[in-house]
Amino acid sequence: MQASTHDDMNWTVAGAKAKLSEVMERAQLAPQTISRNGKPSVVVVSAEEWQKKTARRGSLAEFLLASPLRGADLDIERQHDEPRDLSL
């Protein structure tokens, strides 16, 4: 199997269109980059890899509780400026 550009993970748009099944097969093993006009445009990854990359890791509350600033006793004062005039 030969990819349409210089290595096994990079494809031109035309090459990827012509061999979409192969692009999909290879994406199960490693991300496949599709280039347009000589520049990387998109990356095709397996559904499993996409789920790993986009999975939520805990809640906002857990994130805030794990903050290194928690318990730092920051002294933050609210500014009492007048509201800005937003009319044009």
Phi and psi restraints in degrees (range 20) as a CNS / XPLOR table:
assign (resid 1 and name C) (resid 2 and name N)
       (resid 2 and name CA) (resid 2 and name C) 1.0 -120.4 20.0 2
assign (resid 2 and name N) (resid 2 and name CA)
       (resid 2 and name C) (resid 3 and name N) 1.0 124.4 20.0 2
assign (resid 2 and name C) (resid 3 and name N)
       (resid 3 and name CA) (resid 3 and name C) 1.0 -71.9 20.0 2
assign (resid 3 and name N) (resid 3 and name CA)
       (resid 3 and name C) (resid 4 and name N) 1.0 165.7 20.0 2
assign (resid 3 and name C) (resid 4 and name N)
       (resid 4 and name CA) (resid 4 and name C) 1.0 -85.9 20.0 2
assign (resid 4 and name N) (resid 4 and name CA)
       (resid 4 and name C) (resid 5 and name N) 1.0 1.8 20.0 2
assign (resid 4 and name C) (resid 5 and name N)
       (resid 5 and name CA) (resid 5 and name C) 1.0 -132.8 20.0 2
assign (resid 5 and name N) (resid 5 and name CA)
       (resid 5 and name C) (resid 6 and name N) 1.0 -151.6 20.0 2
assign (resid 5 and name C) (resid 6 and name N)
       (resid 6 and name CA) (resid 6 and name C) 1.0 -74.1 20.0 2
assign (resid 6 and name N) (resid 6 and name CA)
       (resid 6 and name C) (resid 7 and name N) 1.0 -15.8 20.0 2
assign (resid 6 and name C) (resid 7 and name N)
       (resid 7 and name CA) (resid 7 and name C) 1.0 -148.1 20.0 2
assign (resid 7 and name N) (resid 7 and name CA)
       (resid 7 and name C) (resid 8 and name N) 1.0 -178.7 20.0 2
assign (resid 7 and name C) (resid 8 and name N)
       (resid 8 and name CA) (resid 8 and name C) 1.0 -75.4 20.0 2
assign (resid 8 and name N) (resid 8 and name CA)
       (resid 8 and name C) (resid 9 and name N) 1.0 -3.5 20.0 2
assign (resid 8 and name C) (resid 9 and name N)
       (resid 9 and name CA) (resid 9 and name C) 1.0 -119.7 20.0 2
assign (resid 9 and name N) (resid 9 and name CA)
       (resid 9 and name C) (resid 10 and name N) 1.0 2.4 20.0 2
assign (resid 9 and name C) (resid 10 and name N)
       (resid 10 and name CA) (resid 10 and name C) 1.0 -119.3 20.0 2
assign (resid 10 and name N) (resid 10 and name CA)
       (resid 10 and name C) (resid 11 and name N) 1.0 136.4 20.0 2
assign (resid 10 and name C) (resid 11 and name N)
       (resid 11 and name CA) (resid 11 and name C) 1.0 -133.7 20.0 2
assign (resid 11 and name N) (resid 11 and name CA)
       (resid 11 and name C) (resid 12 and name N) 1.0 150.2 20.0 2
assign (resid 11 and name C) (resid 12 and name N)
       (resid 12 and name CA) (resid 12 and name C) 1.0 -84.8 20.0 2
assign (resid 12 and name N) (resid 12 and name CA)
       (resid 12 and name C) (resid 13 and name N) 1.0 164.4 20.0 2
assign (resid 12 and name C) (resid 13 and name N)
       (resid 13 and name CA) (resid 13 and name C) 1.0 -59.2 20.0 2
assign (resid 13 and name N) (resid 13 and name CA)
       (resid 13 and name C) (resid 14 and name N) 1.0 -46.8 20.0 2
assign (resid 13 and name C) (resid 14 and name N)
       (resid 14 and name CA) (resid 14 and name C) 1.0 -61.0 20.0 2
assign (resid 14 and name N) (resid 14 and name CA)
       (resid 14 and name C) (resid 15 and name N) 1.0 -43.5 20.0 2
assign (resid 14 and name C) (resid 15 and name N)
       (resid 15 and name CA) (resid 15 and name C) 1.0 -64.9 20.0 2
assign (resid 15 and name N) (resid 15 and name CA)
       (resid 15 and name C) (resid 16 and name N) 1.0 -40.7 20.0 2
assign (resid 15 and name C) (resid 16 and name N)
       (resid 16 and name CA) (resid 16 and name C) 1.0 -66.7 20.0 2
assign (resid 16 and name N) (resid 16 and name CA)
       (resid 16 and name C) (resid 17 and name N) 1.0 -39.1 20.0 2
assign (resid 16 and name C) (resid 17 and name N)
       (resid 17 and name CA) (resid 17 and name C) 1.0 -63.4 20.0 2
assign (resid 17 and name N) (resid 17 and name CA)
       (resid 17 and name C) (resid 18 and name N) 1.0 -44.0 20.0 2
assign (resid 17 and name C) (resid 18 and name N)
       (resid 18 and name CA) (resid 18 and name C) 1.0 -68.7 20.0 2
assign (resid 18 and name N) (resid 18 and name CA)
       (resid 18 and name C) (resid 19 and name N) 1.0 -27.8 20.0 2
assign (resid 18 and name C) (resid 19 and name N)
       (resid 19 and name CA) (resid 19 and name C) 1.0 -129.8 20.0 2
assign (resid 19 and name N) (resid 19 and name CA)
       (resid 19 and name C) (resid 20 and name N) 1.0 45.9 20.0 2
assign (resid 19 and name C) (resid 20 and name N)
       (resid 20 and name CA) (resid 20 and name C) 1.0 -56.8 20.0 2
assign (resid 20 and name N) (resid 20 and name CA)
       (resid 20 and name C) (resid 21 and name N) 1.0 -41.4 20.0 2
assign (resid 20 and name C) (resid 21 and name N)
       (resid 21 and name CA) (resid 21 and name C) 1.0 -59.1 20.0 2
assign (resid 21 and name N) (resid 21 and name CA)
       (resid 21 and name C) (resid 22 and name N) 1.0 -41.0 20.0 2
assign (resid 21 and name C) (resid 22 and name N)
       (resid 22 and name CA) (resid 22 and name C) 1.0 -68.1 20.0 2
assign (resid 22 and name N) (resid 22 and name CA)
       (resid 22 and name C) (resid 23 and name N) 1.0 -40.8 20.0 2
assign (resid 22 and name C) (resid 23 and name N)
       (resid 23 and name CA) (resid 23 and name C) 1.0 -57.7 20.0 2
assign (resid 23 and name N) (resid 23 and name CA)
       (resid 23 and name C) (resid 24 and name N) 1.0 -45.6 20.0 2
assign (resid 23 and name C) (resid 24 and name N)
       (resid 24 and name CA) (resid 24 and name C) 1.0 -64.7 20.0 2
assign (resid 24 and name N) (resid 24 and name CA)
       (resid 24 and name C) (resid 25 and name N) 1.0 -41.9 20.0 2
assign (resid 24 and name C) (resid 25 and name N)
       (resid 25 and name CA) (resid 25 and name C) 1.0 -60.7 20.0 2
assign (resid 25 and name N) (resid 25 and name CA)
       (resid 25 and name C) (resid 26 and name N) 1.0 -47.3 20.0 2
assign (resid 25 and name C) (resid 26 and name N)
       (resid 26 and name CA) (resid 26 and name C) 1.0 -66.7 20.0 2
assign (resid 26 and name N) (resid 26 and name CA)
       (resid 26 and name C) (resid 27 and name N) 1.0 -30.9 20.0 2
assign (resid 26 and name C) (resid 27 and name N)
       (resid 27 and name CA) (resid 27 and name C) 1.0 -66.1 20.0 2
assign (resid 27 and name N) (resid 27 and name CA)
       (resid 27 and name C) (resid 28 and name N) 1.0 -20.1 20.0 2
assign (resid 27 and name C) (resid 28 and name N)
       (resid 28 and name CA) (resid 28 and name C) 1.0 -68.1 20.0 2
assign (resid 28 and name N) (resid 28 and name CA)
       (resid 28 and name C) (resid 29 and name N) 1.0 -24.0 20.0 2
assign (resid 28 and name C) (resid 29 and name N)
       (resid 29 and name CA) (resid 29 and name C) 1.0 -101.5 20.0 2
assign (resid 29 and name N) (resid 29 and name CA)
       (resid 29 and name C) (resid 30 and name N) 1.0 -35.9 20.0 2
assign (resid 29 and name C) (resid 30 and name N)
       (resid 30 and name CA) (resid 30 and name C) 1.0 -159.4 20.0 2
assign (resid 30 and name N) (resid 30 and name CA)
       (resid 30 and name C) (resid 31 and name N) 1.0 149.7 20.0 2
assign (resid 30 and name C) (resid 31 and name N)
       (resid 31 and name CA) (resid 31 and name C) 1.0 -56.9 20.0 2
assign (resid 31 and name N) (resid 31 and name CA)
       (resid 31 and name C) (resid 32 and name N) 1.0 141.3 20.0 2
assign (resid 31 and name C) (resid 32 and name N)
       (resid 32 and name CA) (resid 32 and name C) 1.0 -114.9 20.0 2
assign (resid 32 and name N) (resid 32 and name CA)
       (resid 32 and name C) (resid 33 and name N) 1.0 125.3 20.0 2
assign (resid 32 and name C) (resid 33 and name N)
       (resid 33 and name CA) (resid 33 and name C) 1.0 -97.1 20.0 2
assign (resid 33 and name N) (resid 33 and name CA)
       (resid 33 and name C) (resid 34 and name N) 1.0 131.2 20.0 2
assign (resid 33 and name C) (resid 34 and name N)
       (resid 34 and name CA) (resid 34 and name C) 1.0 -111.1 20.0 2
assign (resid 34 and name N) (resid 34 and name CA)
       (resid 34 and name C) (resid 35 and name N) 1.0 124.8 20.0 2
assign (resid 34 and name C) (resid 35 and name N)
       (resid 35 and name CA) (resid 35 and name C) 1.0 -104.2 20.0 2
assign (resid 35 and name N) (resid 35 and name CA)
       (resid 35 and name C) (resid 36 and name N) 1.0 145.3 20.0 2
assign (resid 35 and name C) (resid 36 and name N)
       (resid 36 and name CA) (resid 36 and name C) 1.0 -124.0 20.0 2
assign (resid 36 and name N) (resid 36 and name CA)
       (resid 36 and name C) (resid 37 and name N) 1.0 131.4 20.0 2
assign (resid 36 and name C) (resid 37 and name N)
       (resid 37 and name CA) (resid 37 and name C) 1.0 52.6 20.0 2
assign (resid 37 and name N) (resid 37 and name CA)
       (resid 37 and name C) (resid 38 and name N) 1.0 38.3 20.0 2
assign (resid 37 and name C) (resid 38 and name N)
       (resid 38 and name CA) (resid 38 and name C) 1.0 79.3 20.0 2
assign (resid 38 and name N) (resid 38 and name CA)
       (resid 38 and name C) (resid 39 and name N) 1.0 2.5 20.0 2
assign (resid 38 and name C) (resid 39 and name N)
       (resid 39 and name CA) (resid 39 and name C) 1.0 -120.1 20.0 2
assign (resid 39 and name N) (resid 39 and name CA)
       (resid 39 and name C) (resid 40 and name N) 1.0 138.1 20.0 2
assign (resid 39 and name C) (resid 40 and name N)
       (resid 40 and name CA) (resid 40 and name C) 1.0 -55.3 20.0 2
assign (resid 40 and name N) (resid 40 and name CA)
       (resid 40 and name C) (resid 41 and name N) 1.0 130.9 20.0 2
assign (resid 40 and name C) (resid 41 and name N)
       (resid 41 and name CA) (resid 41 and name C) 1.0 -114.8 20.0 2
assign (resid 41 and name N) (resid 41 and name CA)
       (resid 41 and name C) (resid 42 and name N) 1.0 -48.0 20.0 2
assign (resid 41 and name C) (resid 42 and name N)
       (resid 42 and name CA) (resid 42 and name C) 1.0 -141.1 20.0 2
assign (resid 42 and name N) (resid 42 and name CA)
       (resid 42 and name C) (resid 43 and name N) 1.0 161.4 20.0 2
assign (resid 42 and name C) (resid 43 and name N)
       (resid 43 and name CA) (resid 43 and name C) 1.0 -124.5 20.0 2
assign (resid 43 and name N) (resid 43 and name CA)
       (resid 43 and name C) (resid 44 and name N) 1.0 130.0 20.0 2
assign (resid 43 and name C) (resid 44 and name N)
       (resid 44 and name CA) (resid 44 and name C) 1.0 -100.2 20.0 2
assign (resid 44 and name N) (resid 44 and name CA)
       (resid 44 and name C) (resid 45 and name N) 1.0 125.7 20.0 2
assign (resid 44 and name C) (resid 45 and name N)
       (resid 45 and name CA) (resid 45 and name C) 1.0 -127.5 20.0 2
assign (resid 45 and name N) (resid 45 and name CA)
       (resid 45 and name C) (resid 46 and name N) 1.0 162.2 20.0 2
assign (resid 45 and name C) (resid 46 and name N)
       (resid 46 and name CA) (resid 46 and name C) 1.0 -66.9 20.0 2
assign (resid 46 and name N) (resid 46 and name CA)
       (resid 46 and name C) (resid 47 and name N) 1.0 157.0 20.0 2
assign (resid 46 and name C) (resid 47 and name N)
       (resid 47 and name CA) (resid 47 and name C) 1.0 -60.5 20.0 2
assign (resid 47 and name N) (resid 47 and name CA)
       (resid 47 and name C) (resid 48 and name N) 1.0 -37.2 20.0 2
assign (resid 47 and name C) (resid 48 and name N)
       (resid 48 and name CA) (resid 48 and name C) 1.0 -62.9 20.0 2
assign (resid 48 and name N) (resid 48 and name CA)
       (resid 48 and name C) (resid 49 and name N) 1.0 -44.5 20.0 2
assign (resid 48 and name C) (resid 49 and name N)
       (resid 49 and name CA) (resid 49 and name C) 1.0 -64.2 20.0 2
assign (resid 49 and name N) (resid 49 and name CA)
       (resid 49 and name C) (resid 50 and name N) 1.0 -41.5 20.0 2
assign (resid 49 and name C) (resid 50 and name N)
       (resid 50 and name CA) (resid 50 and name C) 1.0 -61.4 20.0 2
assign (resid 50 and name N) (resid 50 and name CA)
       (resid 50 and name C) (resid 51 and name N) 1.0 -42.5 20.0 2
assign (resid 50 and name C) (resid 51 and name N)
       (resid 51 and name CA) (resid 51 and name C) 1.0 -61.2 20.0 2
assign (resid 51 and name N) (resid 51 and name CA)
       (resid 51 and name C) (resid 52 and name N) 1.0 -41.6 20.0 2
assign (resid 51 and name C) (resid 52 and name N)
       (resid 52 and name CA) (resid 52 and name C) 1.0 -61.6 20.0 2
assign (resid 52 and name N) (resid 52 and name CA)
       (resid 52 and name C) (resid 53 and name N) 1.0 -43.0 20.0 2
assign (resid 52 and name C) (resid 53 and name N)
       (resid 53 and name CA) (resid 53 and name C) 1.0 -72.7 20.0 2
assign (resid 53 and name N) (resid 53 and name CA)
       (resid 53 and name C) (resid 54 and name N) 1.0 -28.7 20.0 2
assign (resid 53 and name C) (resid 54 and name N)
       (resid 54 and name CA) (resid 54 and name C) 1.0 -106.2 20.0 2
assign (resid 54 and name N) (resid 54 and name CA)
       (resid 54 and name C) (resid 55 and name N) 1.0 0.2 20.0 2
assign (resid 54 and name C) (resid 55 and name N)
       (resid 55 and name CA) (resid 55 and name C) 1.0 -65.9 20.0 2
assign (resid 55 and name N) (resid 55 and name CA)
       (resid 55 and name C) (resid 56 and name N) 1.0 136.7 20.0 2
assign (resid 55 and name C) (resid 56 and name N)
       (resid 56 and name CA) (resid 56 and name C) 1.0 -71.0 20.0 2
assign (resid 56 and name N) (resid 56 and name CA)
       (resid 56 and name C) (resid 57 and name N) 1.0 134.3 20.0 2
assign (resid 56 and name C) (resid 57 and name N)
       (resid 57 and name CA) (resid 57 and name C) 1.0 -112.8 20.0 2
assign (resid 57 and name N) (resid 57 and name CA)
       (resid 57 and name C) (resid 58 and name N) 1.0 81.7 20.0 2
assign (resid 57 and name C) (resid 58 and name N)
       (resid 58 and name CA) (resid 58 and name C) 1.0 88.7 20.0 2
assign (resid 58 and name N) (resid 58 and name CA)
       (resid 58 and name C) (resid 59 and name N) 1.0 173.3 20.0 2
assign (resid 58 and name C) (resid 59 and name N)
       (resid 59 and name CA) (resid 59 and name C) 1.0 -95.9 20.0 2
assign (resid 59 and name N) (resid 59 and name CA)
       (resid 59 and name C) (resid 60 and name N) 1.0 169.2 20.0 2
assign (resid 59 and name C) (resid 60 and name N)
       (resid 60 and name CA) (resid 60 and name C) 1.0 -60.7 20.0 2
assign (resid 60 and name N) (resid 60 and name CA)
       (resid 60 and name C) (resid 61 and name N) 1.0 -39.7 20.0 2
assign (resid 60 and name C) (resid 61 and name N)
       (resid 61 and name CA) (resid 61 and name C) 1.0 -60.8 20.0 2
assign (resid 61 and name N) (resid 61 and name CA)
       (resid 61 and name C) (resid 62 and name N) 1.0 -42.3 20.0 2
assign (resid 61 and name C) (resid 62 and name N)
       (resid 62 and name CA) (resid 62 and name C) 1.0 -65.0 20.0 2
assign (resid 62 and name N) (resid 62 and name CA)
       (resid 62 and name C) (resid 63 and name N) 1.0 -39.8 20.0 2
assign (resid 62 and name C) (resid 63 and name N)
       (resid 63 and name CA) (resid 63 and name C) 1.0 -60.9 20.0 2
assign (resid 63 and name N) (resid 63 and name CA)
       (resid 63 and name C) (resid 64 and name N) 1.0 -47.8 20.0 2
assign (resid 63 and name C) (resid 64 and name N)
       (resid 64 and name CA) (resid 64 and name C) 1.0 -66.0 20.0 2
assign (resid 64 and name N) (resid 64 and name CA)
       (resid 64 and name C) (resid 65 and name N) 1.0 -38.4 20.0 2
assign (resid 64 and name C) (resid 65 and name N)
       (resid 65 and name CA) (resid 65 and name C) 1.0 -65.8 20.0 2
assign (resid 65 and name N) (resid 65 and name CA)
       (resid 65 and name C) (resid 66 and name N) 1.0 -28.4 20.0 2
assign (resid 65 and name C) (resid 66 and name N)
       (resid 66 and name CA) (resid 66 and name C) 1.0 -87.1 20.0 2
assign (resid 66 and name N) (resid 66 and name CA)
       (resid 66 and name C) (resid 67 and name N) 1.0 -0.4 20.0 2
assign (resid 66 and name C) (resid 67 and name N)
       (resid 67 and name CA) (resid 67 and name C) 1.0 -61.5 20.0 2
assign (resid 67 and name N) (resid 67 and name CA)
       (resid 67 and name C) (resid 68 and name N) 1.0 137.7 20.0 2
assign (resid 67 and name C) (resid 68 and name N)
       (resid 68 and name CA) (resid 68 and name C) 1.0 -67.0 20.0 2
assign (resid 68 and name N) (resid 68 and name CA)
       (resid 68 and name C) (resid 69 and name N) 1.0 -15.0 20.0 2
assign (resid 68 and name C) (resid 69 and name N)
       (resid 69 and name CA) (resid 69 and name C) 1.0 -84.5 20.0 2
assign (resid 69 and name N) (resid 69 and name CA)
       (resid 69 and name C) (resid 70 and name N) 1.0 -10.0 20.0 2
assign (resid 69 and name C) (resid 70 and name N)
       (resid 70 and name CA) (resid 70 and name C) 1.0 -61.0 20.0 2
assign (resid 70 and name N) (resid 70 and name CA)
       (resid 70 and name C) (resid 71 and name N) 1.0 126.8 20.0 2
assign (resid 70 and name C) (resid 71 and name N)
       (resid 71 and name CA) (resid 71 and name C) 1.0 81.1 20.0 2
assign (resid 71 and name N) (resid 71 and name CA)
       (resid 71 and name C) (resid 72 and name N) 1.0 8.1 20.0 2
assign (resid 71 and name C) (resid 72 and name N)
       (resid 72 and name CA) (resid 72 and name C) 1.0 -77.1 20.0 2
assign (resid 72 and name N) (resid 72 and name CA)
       (resid 72 and name C) (resid 73 and name N) 1.0 -6.9 20.0 2
assign (resid 72 and name C) (resid 73 and name N)
       (resid 73 and name CA) (resid 73 and name C) 1.0 54.1 20.0 2
assign (resid 73 and name N) (resid 73 and name CA)
       (resid 73 and name C) (resid 74 and name N) 1.0 51.9 20.0 2
assign (resid 73 and name C) (resid 74 and name N)
       (resid 74 and name CA) (resid 74 and name C) 1.0 -70.3 20.0 2
assign (resid 74 and name N) (resid 74 and name CA)
       (resid 74 and name C) (resid 75 and name N) 1.0 139.1 20.0 2
assign (resid 74 and name C) (resid 75 and name N)
       (resid 75 and name CA) (resid 75 and name C) 1.0 -101.7 20.0 2
assign (resid 75 and name N) (resid 75 and name CA)
       (resid 75 and name C) (resid 76 and name N) 1.0 94.6 20.0 2
assign (resid 75 and name C) (resid 76 and name N)
       (resid 76 and name CA) (resid 76 and name C) 1.0 -111.4 20.0 2
assign (resid 76 and name N) (resid 76 and name CA)
       (resid 76 and name C) (resid 77 and name N) 1.0 121.6 20.0 2
assign (resid 76 and name C) (resid 77 and name N)
       (resid 77 and name CA) (resid 77 and name C) 1.0 -101.2 20.0 2
assign (resid 77 and name N) (resid 77 and name CA)
       (resid 77 and name C) (resid 78 and name N) 1.0 141.1 20.0 2
assign (resid 77 and name C) (resid 78 and name N)
       (resid 78 and name CA) (resid 78 and name C) 1.0 -80.8 20.0 2
assign (resid 78 and name N) (resid 78 and name CA)
       (resid 78 and name C) (resid 79 and name N) 1.0 136.1 20.0 2
assign (resid 78 and name C) (resid 79 and name N)
       (resid 79 and name CA) (resid 79 and name C) 1.0 -78.1 20.0 2
assign (resid 79 and name N) (resid 79 and name CA)
       (resid 79 and name C) (resid 80 and name N) 1.0 142.6 20.0 2
assign (resid 79 and name C) (resid 80 and name N)
       (resid 80 and name CA) (resid 80 and name C) 1.0 -112.8 20.0 2
assign (resid 80 and name N) (resid 80 and name CA)
       (resid 80 and name C) (resid 81 and name N) 1.0 36.6 20.0 2
assign (resid 80 and name C) (resid 81 and name N)
       (resid 81 and name CA) (resid 81 and name C) 1.0 -67.2 20.0 2
assign (resid 81 and name N) (resid 81 and name CA)
       (resid 81 and name C) (resid 82 and name N) 1.0 159.0 20.0 2
assign (resid 81 and name C) (resid 82 and name N)
       (resid 82 and name CA) (resid 82 and name C) 1.0 -72.4 20.0 2
assign (resid 82 and name N) (resid 82 and name CA)
       (resid 82 and name C) (resid 83 and name N) 1.0 148.1 20.0 2
assign (resid 82 and name C) (resid 83 and name N)
       (resid 83 and name CA) (resid 83 and name C) 1.0 -62.6 20.0 2
assign (resid 83 and name N) (resid 83 and name CA)
       (resid 83 and name C) (resid 84 and name N) 1.0 149.6 20.0 2
assign (resid 83 and name C) (resid 84 and name N)
       (resid 84 and name CA) (resid 84 and name C) 1.0 -74.9 20.0 2
assign (resid 84 and name N) (resid 84 and name CA)
       (resid 84 and name C) (resid 85 and name N) 1.0 148.7 20.0 2
assign (resid 84 and name C) (resid 85 and name N)
       (resid 85 and name CA) (resid 85 and name C) 1.0 -81.8 20.0 2
assign (resid 85 and name N) (resid 85 and name CA)
       (resid 85 and name C) (resid 86 and name N) 1.0 113.1 20.0 2
assign (resid 85 and name C) (resid 86 and name N)
       (resid 86 and name CA) (resid 86 and name C) 1.0 -98.3 20.0 2
assign (resid 86 and name N) (resid 86 and name CA)
       (resid 86 and name C) (resid 87 and name N) 1.0 1.3 20.0 2
assign (resid 86 and name C) (resid 87 and name N)
       (resid 87 and name CA) (resid 87 and name C) 1.0 -74.1 20.0 2
assign (resid 87 and name N) (resid 87 and name CA)
       (resid 87 and name C) (resid 88 and name N) 1.0 145.3 20.0 2
